[in-house]
Amino acid sequence: MTDTFAHHLRLDQLRDGERIELVADETERAAIARRLGLEALSCLEAHAAMTRTGEVVRAKGRLSAALTQSCVVTGEPVGAHVDEPFDLVFMPEPGGGEPDAEIELGASELDMTFHDGSTIDLGTAVADTLALGVNPYPRSAGADAALKEAGVLSETEASPFAVLAQLKKGSDSS
């Protein structure tokens, strides 16, 4: 998929210590909102300090976004704000292996993105980072009441200890 928030930075023009600011425009925000299943994305900004060691580029910074999601229970709009640091590493595509070979990454490599040797795509990496920061199960203020009305037990009521307490209560009254 082509990302409209792609911000390609040429490696031969990237200076160590360079600061980059990305601010998504309305079209880019709408495309990212569609991609992430958001009702709206009213603001997306990222600020990064770039460092480079050979072919390895690191973008360390902060992303900030204001968004609206649908409540998983009621479907009502739920406003949210994402404000978190990121530390992305761009490395050259691994070569010499089998095509489509599976690559296993360790915990320290989870924020790693591969580049083609000439450019990195900071915008898409920032959008991917936003996707990880979005609440996967947003709930509106009326969600608990709607669940209760539908007869869904709360986590406390459905816990094994609550079930045991109900069983004990039932056996005490007999």
C-alpha positions in Angstrom: 0.0 0.0 0.0 1.2 3.5 -0.8 1.2 5.7 2.2 0.3 9.3 1.5 2.3 10.3 4.6 5.5 8.9 3.1 8.4 11.3 3.8 11.4 9.9 2.0 14.8 11.1 3.2 17.8 10.5 1.0 20.6 8.9 2.8 23.2 10.9 0.9 21.7 14.1 2.0 20.9 13.2 5.6 23.2 14.9 8.2 24.0 13.4 11.5 22.2 15.4 14.2 19.7 16.8 11.8 16.3 17.6 13.3 13.2 16.8 11.3 9.6 17.9 11.9 6.7 16.2 10.2 3.2 17.7 10.3 0.5 15.7 8.5 -1.8 17.9 6.3 -5.5 17.3 6.0 -5.2 14.8 3.1 -2.5 12.8 4.9 -4.4 12.7 8.2 -7.6 11.5 6.4 -5.6 8.7 4.7 -4.0 7.6 7.9 -7.3 7.7 9.7 -8.8 5.4 7.1 -5.8 3.1 7.3 -6.0 2.8 11.1 -9.9 2.6 11.2 -10.2 6.0 13.1 -13.2 8.2 12.8 -10.9 11.2 12.6 -7.3 12.3 13.0 -7.3 16.0 13.7 -3.5 16.4 14.4 -0.4 14.4 13.8 3.1 15.8 14.4 6.4 14.1 14.9 9.8 15.7 15.9 12.9 13.6 15.4 16.6 13.9 15.8 18.4 11.9 13.2 21.7 10.1 13.8 23.6 8.1 11.3 26.3 5.4 11.6 27.3 4.2 8.2 24.1 2.7 6.6 22.2 2.6 9.9 20.0 5.6 10.6 18.3 6.3 13.9 15.3 8.6 14.4 14.7 9.4 18.0 11.9 11.7 18.9 8.3 12.2 19.9 4.9 11.9 18.2 1.8 13.7 19.1 -1.7 13.0 17.7 -5.3 14.0 18.4 -7.8 11.5 17.2 -11.4 10.2 17.4 -12.2 6.5 17.6 -15.5 4.5 17.8 -16.4 3.0 21.1 -16.2 -0.8 20.8 -19.4 -1.1 22.8 -21.7 1.7 21.8 -20.1 3.0 18.6 -20.1 6.5 20.0 -17.1 8.8 19.2 -14.3 8.6 21.8 -11.6 11.4 21.7 -8.0 10.4 22.4 -4.6 11.9 22.4 -1.4 10.0 21.7 1.8 11.6 22.9 4.8 9.2 23.2 8.5 8.9 22.4 9.8 6.8 19.6 13.2 5.4 18.7 13.3 4.0 15.2 16.2 2.3 13.5 16.5 2.1 9.8 18.9 -0.6 8.5 19.7 -1.8 5.0 17.6 -4.7 3.6 19.3 -8.0 4.6 20.8 -9.6 1.6 22.2 -12.9 0.5 19.4 -15.0 2.1 16.6 -16.8 0.4 13.9 -14.6 -1.0 10.9 -14.3 1.3 13.0 -15.9 4.1 11.6 -15.4 7.6 13.6 -13.1 9.8 13.4 -13.3 13.5 13.9 -10.1 15.4 14.8 -9.7 19.1 13.2 -7.3 21.5 15.8 -4.6 20.8 15.0 -4.8 17.1 11.3 -4.3 17.2 11.4 -0.7 16.1 13.6 -1.6 13.2 12.7 -0.7 9.6 14.6 -1.8 6.5 15.6 0.7 3.8 16.7 0.2 0.2 20.2 1.8 0.6 19.2 5.1 -0.8 16.2 6.5 1.2 14.3 6.0 4.4 10.6 6.6 4.8 10.2 8.5 8.1 6.6 9.4 7.5 5.3 5.8 7.1 7.4 4.7 10.1 5.8 7.5 12.2 2.3 6.4 11.0 3.1 2.8 12.0 4.3 4.0 15.4 1.0 5.8 15.8 -0.9 2.6 15.0 0.9 0.9 17.9 0.0 3.8 20.3 -3.8 3.8 19.5 -6.1 2.2 22.1 -7.3 -1.0 20.4 -10.5 -1.1 22.6 -11.7 2.5 23.2 -14.7 2.8 25.4 -17.1 5.7 25.8 -18.4 7.0 29.1 -21.7 5.0 28.5 -20.0 1.7 27.6 -20.3 0.1 31.1 -24.0 1.0 31.3 -24.7 -0.4 27.8 -22.9 -3.6 28.7 -24.8 -4.0 32.0 -28.1 -3.3 30.2 -27.2 -6.1 27.7 -26.6 -8.5 30.5 -22.8 -8.7 30.1 -21.0 -9.3 33.3 -18.2 -7.0 34.4 -14.7 -8.4 34.8 -15.1 -8.3 38.5 -18.5 -10.2 38.4 -17.1 -12.8 36.0 -13.9 -13.5 37.9 -13.3 -17.0 39.2 -13.5 -15.6 42.8 -16.9 -14.0 42.2 -18.2 -17.3 40.8 -16.9 -19.2 43.8 -18.5 -16.6 46.1 -21.8 -17.1 44.3 -21.4 -20.9 44.7 -20.6 -20.6 48.3 -23.6 -18.3 48.9 -25.8 -20.8 47.2 -24.5 -23.7 49.3 -24.9 -21.7 52.5 -28.6 -21.0 51.9 -29.5 -24.7 51.4 
